[in-house]
Amino acid sequence: MKRTLLTLFALLVLLPAAADEGMWLPSLISARIDDMRAKGFRLSAEDIYSINRASMKDAVVLFDGGCTGELVSAEGLLLTNHHCGYDAIQRHSTVEHDYLTHGFWARSRAEELPNKGLNVRFLVRMEEVTDRIAAGENPEEIIARAKAEGTGYRADIEQMYYGNQQFLFVYEQFNDVRLVAAPPSSIGKFGGDTDNWIWPRHTGDFSIFRIYASKDNKPADYSPDNVPYRPKKHFTISTKGFQEGDFTMIYGFPGNTQEYILSDAAAYIAERSDPAKIAIRDGRLEIISRAQESDPALRIHYAAKHASIANAWKKWQGEVLGLNRMKTVAAKQEQEEAFARENPRGAELLREMKAEYKRIIDPYFAREITVETLRVLPTSYTAKERAEAFFPARRETERALFRWLFGEYARRCPAEYRIPAFLDGVAANGSPEAFAERVFEEVWAGGETPLNDSLRSDTKRMLDHITWLLGTTRLRNLTSKRLNELYREYLHELRQTWPERAFYPDANLTLRVAYGAIAGYEYADGEYHKPQTTLDGIIAKDNPEIYDYDIPQSLRDLYASKEYGRWGVEIDGRRTVPVCFLASNHTTGGNSGSPVLNADGELIGINFDRTWRSTMSDIAFDPTICRNIAVDIRYVLFVVDRIGGAGYLLKEMRIK
């Protein structure tokens, strides 16, 4: 019976992509438009992507190299997530002006804060260049010509389906991006790490920036003379609301998926890699959390680092649970057996790929452990850092991190890949922790010492050696040069063997369209999670004793008075404010900040998360339970208007 069920699941994997599965290239969206319209979409493929006229792509940006943002005014006003703008908000925060805790609201253009190094990119166009490269054109020359087409242009050639197709992406980059508004963290990060990846969710995860340009509307570095950028298109905002089952669409820059990996890689993720990285980060988070609880200055200092560590840490936990629940490894093994039976070349490819996985797993694991331990530690501290008033306490925190991470490296890194300087140091000092103490003291004192230098150089040499063994520098996932070559042919054979299946390319931080519907899900037997949360849920969680749940008094007052203005709605017989919602769009990291659009292409929310049991969707998508989480645009506008007192910003927007 068990084998029969697995076979059925494996066969389902081979069918055309499920209704809500897929991250589709916008230039090819015409191939999906009939399906989108059948599910409720009321616009055309040309409305989504066009190089001949303004289209939705012209209102979407790659924000700060790893998130998405969307334009909501004719004057360059941009929405993204609070957690995407977190670094910028933190850099402007001090104990005296704690924008993380209290929020920031510019009252005029003059008060908008510049952010060195922060940029956004608009996609100008994408173009398949597979045949051109096959005919002998030099990819670097193709890129160089594209960059020369306009001011601030950037270009890349990206591989799809492991190199079976290649696309040129041409971007226009703007480097003057200013912080306009951010809610208090008790709204923008409400629930903190406890609620991260969890539903029901009540997080107002948004921040507001503005793009500035030269007076001729071209990209320019920061200057007081720059003016707000005039975009080709910005989104209309809909406050009409929605019902379960209504069409939704995500337009953004998903970062990394591995939908076509073999069972060997899925097993590595679920059984070896994720559990080890979770355990390492357990200790780091415990040490940092203790420090943050002891001192407000340390809380601010470690805020972004804690958030960064915790995000992937919790994601990996959900990923392991989801992969195990779906029996993904066994299902992929069934799929591989079916493929091998139908395709003799496929059977040969699978044997070669599995042999290559066996060769590379230990060195790749050693690389992951090294990156999670030795490589995250600072190599020096500045004199200013050592002189700060709160740094005696930070010194002990940093010392504890050194001890923990040296110990984890010794316990987890495969023996043949441990670096000589580390082995010598442990032998000389008696334990990894004692060696960590010695290294820390030297690093704290100035960093440039023979011991610290040898540790760093040996670490680099070992990582370079592992990179040489694997034959590629593209090592975000378990892979090698040979494996990439084999996957290229494997994907070609898969698409030839099962042409009825709707294959979509893995995410690689290029612009994609995903679509689905407003949808709840059955979390457990007899427990259905509705797709909408409200202000009532925030009040139920409110706790002044806990930083992440201590909401602003103004929000409590508004709840008590019910003076919600135009943002109040009737839900289940009570007047409240909608906060977050669920939809069945296929998303991943990089989709943070993506616009969630209705059937008319109007903005109804800002994507910011997935449910915990959805995080395995990077590897295997389950339409019954995979859900993305968005902050309702009505809550965003409510906070801007009623909490921030920045209603003037709403006058720039087109609100229906």
DAJO-V799338 format. One record per pair of residues at least 12 apart in sequence whose C-alpha atoms are under 6 Angstrom apart, sorted by the first residue. I is the first residue (numbers start at 1). GAP is how many residues later the second one is. D is the distance in Angstrom with one decimal. If there is no record, write none. Layout:
I|GAP|D, I|GAP|D
This chain:
6|325|5.5, 10|321|5.0, 10|324|5.8, 10|325|5.2, 15|486|5.2, 16|485|3.8, 16|486|4.5, 17|485|5.2, 20|495|5.9, 20|496|4.6, 20|564|6.0, 20|565|5.8, 21|565|5.5, 23|489|5.5, 23|490|5.6, 23|491|5.1, 24|488|5.2, 24|489|5.0, 25|487|5.1, 26|23|5.8, 26|486|5.8, 30|15|5.3, 40|207|5.5, 41|558|4.3, 42|557|5.5, 42|558|5.6, 54|178|5.8, 58|175|5.7, 59|12|5.0, 59|174|5.2, 59|175|4.9, 61|59|5.9, 61|60|5.2, 61|61|4.9, 62|58|5.5, 62|59|5.0, 63|57|4.7, 64|54|5.5, 64|55|5.3, 64|56|5.9, 66|524|5.3, 67|523|4.5, 67|525|5.3, 68|184|5.7, 68|523|5.9, 68|524|5.9, 68|525|4.8, 68|526|5.0, 69|524|5.2, 69|525|5.8, 71|163|4.9, 72|162|5.0, 72|163|5.2, 72|581|5.9, 73|161|5.7, 73|579|5.5, 73|580|5.0, 74|156|5.5, 75|153|5.3, 75|154|5.7, 75|155|5.3, 76|134|5.2, 76|135|5.0, 76|152|5.6, 76|153|4.7, 76|154|5.8, 77|133|4.5, 78|130|5.7, 78|131|5.1, 78|132|5.5, 79|129|4.9, 80|126|5.6, 80|127|5.6, 80|513|4.2, 81|124|5.1, 81|125|3.9, 81|126|5.4, 81|512|4.7, 82|106|5.6, 82|123|4.8, 82|124|4.2, 82|125|4.7, 100|84|6.0, 100|85|5.5, 101|83|5.1, 101|84|5.3, 102|82|4.6, 103|79|5.3, 103|80|4.5, 103|81|3.9, 104|77|5.2, 104|78|5.1, 105|76|4.5, 106|74|5.4, 112|66|5.7, 112|67|5.5, 112|68|5.0, 113|65|5.0, 113|66|4.9, 114|64|4.4, 115|63|5.9, 119|55|5.6, 119|56|4.5, 120|53|5.7, 120|54|5.4, 121|50|5.9, 121|51|5.4, 121|52|4.4, 122|49|5.4, 122|50|5.2, 123|48|4.5, 124|46|5.4, 124|47|5.2, 125|45|5.5, 126|42|5.5, 126|43|4.5, 127|40|5.4, 127|41|5.1, 128|38|5.8, 128|39|4.2, 129|37|5.6, 129|38|5.5, 130|35|5.5, 130|36|4.9, 143|12|5.6, 152|20|5.5, 152|21|5.3, 152|67|5.7, 153|18|5.5, 153|19|4.5, 154|16|5.9, 154|17|5.0, 155|14|5.5, 155|15|4.4, 155|16|6.0, 156|12|5.8, 156|13|5.4, 160|345|5.5, 161|344|5.3, 162|326|4.8, 163|325|6.0, 174|45|4.8, 175|46|5.4, 176|36|5.3, 176|45|5.6, 176|46|4.8, 177|33|5.7, 177|34|4.6, 178|31|5.4, 178|32|5.3, 179|30|4.5, 180|28|5.3, 180|29|4.9, 181|26|5.9, 181|27|4.9, 182|25|4.6, 186|362|5.5, 186|365|5.2, 187|17|5.2, 188|15|5.9, 188|16|4.5, 188|17|4.4, 189|14|5.9, 190|13|4.9, 190|358|5.5, 190|359|5.9, 191|357|5.1, 191|358|5.7, 192|356|5.3, 197|413|5.7, 197|414|4.9, 197|415|4.6, 198|413|5.3, 198|414|5.5, 202|336|6.0, 204|427|6.0, 211|18|5.5, 212|14|5.9, 212|15|5.3, 212|16|4.4, 212|17|4.9, 213|13|5.3, 213|14|5.5, 213|16|5.1, 214|12|4.9, 217|12|5.9, 236|366|5.2, 236|418|5.1, 237|365|5.5, 237|366|4.7, 237|418|4.7, 238|364|5.7, 238|365|5.8, 238|366|5.7, 238|418|4.9, 239|417|5.9, 244|274|4.9, 244|275|5.5, 245|272|5.3, 245|273|5.1, 246|271|5.2, 246|272|5.4, 247|269|5.9, 247|270|4.4, 247|352|5.6, 248|267|5.7, 248|268|5.3, 248|269|4.9, 248|349|5.6, 248|350|4.9, 249|265|5.8, 249|266|4.2, 249|347|5.7, 249|348|5.1, 250|263|5.8, 250|264|5.1, 250|345|5.9, 250|346|4.9, 251|261|5.9, 251|262|4.9, 251|343|6.0, 252|259|5.4, 252|260|5.7, 252|339|5.4, 252|342|5.1, 253|256|4.9, 253|257|5.2, 253|258|4.6, 253|337|5.3, 253|338|5.4, 254|253|5.5, 254|255|5.1, 254|334|5.5, 254|335|5.7, 254|336|4.4, 254|337|4.8, 255|252|5.5, 255|253|4.9, 255|254|4.1, 255|334|5.3, 255|335|4.8, 256|251|4.7, 256|252|5.1, 257|249|5.3, 257|250|5.2, 257|361|4.4, 258|360|5.8, 258|361|5.0, 259|360|4.5, 259|361|6.0, 263|66|4.9, 263|69|5.2, 263|70|5.7, 266|63|5.9, 267|62|5.9, 270|50|5.0, 274|42|5.7, 278|35|5.4, 318|294|4.9, 318|295|5.4, 318|297|5.8, 319|296|4.9, 319|297|4.3, 322|291|5.4, 322|294|5.5, 323|293|5.9, 363|103|6.0, 366|47|5.2, 366|48|6.0, 369|44|5.9, 373|32|5.0, 379|68|5.8, 380|63|5.1, 380|66|5.8, 380|67|4.3, 381|63|5.7, 402|34|5.6, 403|30|4.7, 403|33|5.2, 406|26|5.6, 407|25|5.3, 419|39|5.9, 421|34|5.4, 514|71|5.7, 514|72|5.8, 515|70|5.1, 516|68|5.0, 516|69|4.8, 517|66|5.4, 517|67|5.5, 518|64|6.0, 518|65|4.2, 519|12|5.6, 519|63|5.8, 519|64|4.9, 521|104|5.9, 531|50|5.1, 531|51|4.7, 532|48|5.8, 532|49|4.4, 533|46|5.5, 533|47|5.3, 534|43|5.5, 534|44|4.4, 534|45|4.8, 535|42|5.4, 567|71|5.9, 579|52|6.0, 579|53|5.3, 579|56|5.2, 580|50|5.6, 580|51|4.3, 580|52|4.9, 581|48|5.9, 581|49|5.5, 582|46|5.7, 582|47|4.9, 583|44|5.5, 583|45|5.5, 584|43|4.7, 592|15|5.7, 592|16|4.6, 593|13|5.6, 593|14|5.3, 593|15|5.8, 594|12|5.7, 594|13|5.2, 604|29|5.3, 605|25|5.7, 605|26|5.4, 605|27|4.5, 605|28|4.5, 606|24|5.1, 606|25|5.3, 607|22|5.9, 607|23|4.0, 608|21|6.0, 608|22|5.5, 609|19|5.8, 609|20|4.9, 610|17|5.8, 610|18|4.2, 610|19|5.3, 611|16|5.9, 614|12|4.4
